[in-house]
Every structure is written in C-alpha cells, then in structure tokens.
C-alpha cells in the first residue's frame, strides 16, 4: 500500500503541468480520490482502535462482574475478569454459552421476565437472581443497541438500590467528571505527597505537556512555585487546615515559561489514601483591583506569615517596613482628616518628606498640589 501511494504521488506530480493548463487527467484524478479514501479509512480505523482500547480497559478494570450477551440468542460474547472470578468459570467456557447456564432453574424465569420487560421498554432496576450454585445475588440488566442488534448488559452483585435514584446520582458524578476535564482552570488531583494522580487539559496546556500520561506520578512541585518549597508549604497547610484559598505563586512550564497563578486547594479523604485537589488559575492578565494596591503587599500584619516560603525573607522584611509606613501615614491622615500639614507634624516629618512617601506608595490623589 505504501509503494502504491508513492507511485501515485509521482504520477500526480508528473502530470501537474497539464493540470495547471486546465487539462484534467482522469487517471490522476481517480488516483487522488483513491489516496483520499485510503487516508479517510486509516483515520476511521485509528479512531475505532482507540475506542476499542478504552472499552477494553474500562471493562477489564471494573470491579463489577459484567456480562454482555445478544438479545436474540441470549449467548454471552463478553465477560470481564470480575465476572469470571465471581462465577468461577473461565472466559473461554463462558463465551458462546447461553446466559441461562449461569442461573438456576428458579432463576431462569426471573431473568427471562426482566429481559423481556427491558425489550418492552421497562426501566433498569436491581433484582434478586438465583445462580446455578444455589446462591442468590443482586443483579441489574440494561439494554442497548450495537450495529442495530439489541444487546443486554448484566451486572452481578450490583449494589442494592442501584435503581433510578442511583442512576441519577451516577449521571451527576459523570457530569462532575466532565466538568473536571473541561474546566478552563487548571485542575489537579495528587496523593498526600503531591504526586499527580489526575490532571485536566488546562493544566497540561499551562505546563506545555501533550498528554496526561506524562504527568501522572510526577511531583506537582516539578512545575509549581517560585522556590522548591512552595509545594511543601501547600501540603503542610492542607494537612493542618484541610483547605487553602488564593495562594499566589508561579507555574513553570516545561520550556521555562513562568505564569503567575493563584491556587485554591482542598484535602480529600483522610489518611495516606486521601487525595489533594488543586484548582490553579492563571492571573497573569488580571487587572489590579485597585490602583493604590502595591504588588504582593499584604493587607495586614497577620498575612505576613503566609508569605513565608513564597518570597525571600529580605523581601518580606522590606514589605513589612513599607506596610508599617503606610499604616502610620493612613492613621495620621485619618486623625487629621486628610490635613497633610498636620499629618506631617504628627509623624515628625517635613511636608516634602510626607509627599515623597505619599507618591512612593501611590497614596497621592491625581492633581493634588505639592509643597514648593
């Protein structure tokens, strides 16, 4: 097929001049159509293989015992490992056999009634089914169509109450998973040590990684933080408080790009089996909330401790001095009802020094006159 495609391309190139003059060669046109059809078939085949891989993975990794069988013949054509283990029968013995062989004589009538009801339009619901070994299990059957043929799916040992209400709950869970995947904010689930379990597309885009498989098992700290301790600070706080809001830091992409981000995180579950959930929002293009707000400056002294691990200590000390100056100036202006001359005297500053500090902290109103 590859050799034929190369030969076809060579013929098409050799006849390009004639086609440029408006002369269409029927043979070249047919060969071009053949190539397009072959490419379309290859794409469809790749999609089908991908879907089959997902189906096989989900079926074989499920802890539920699942059997699939044709509605007309009632013969089993698929059984997952959990079903083989539950029935103590090999997959080779199950495939091709009738579904009635796994149930007892009293169970046949019950199963037949349920299957006929599904064909007639009844809703899927749990029911008790007697097996061939005399044991009783909770089962649930559902009906769907495959290539125009009705197919039954039978759960064995289905949880009691797996009825309409449970189905609605499952649909809600499915929508939540869809939200996790499609969220425009980067969302990551990690274990208690910070190793990634799941990540959505927005996170992969921020860190410039093509597939989720490449980030699973890696530490979130590989991409997170101004320093190497940011992830440790987050994990420690989550263990103590269970939730963190608006933690400002950077996200380092695989090719070195830095993105300003804001993180909210929550601890899910308890013990070593628990998970940590991180919602990471790109705030690089966010407009400042106030023109008078200085970057990275805490609003109160109590917030200074939250800066530990996010910036060097000398920067924290510098911000502390600036914060204290601003607080003193604001207090003096409040006490003097915005009388700058009186405020300068109250602070022990000259009027010129006060205006310099007002300008530095962007506390000077536009158009305000300054002392000569």
Helices and strands as residue ranges (DSSP letters): H 2-14, H 16-20, H 26-61, E 65-70, E 76-79, H 81-87, H 91-94, G 99-102, H 105-119, E 126-130, E 136-146, E 149-156, H 164-182, E 186-191, E 196-199, H 201-207, G 212-214, G 220-222, H 230-241, E 243-252, E 258-268, E 275-282, G 301-307, H 313-335, H 340-347, H 351-360
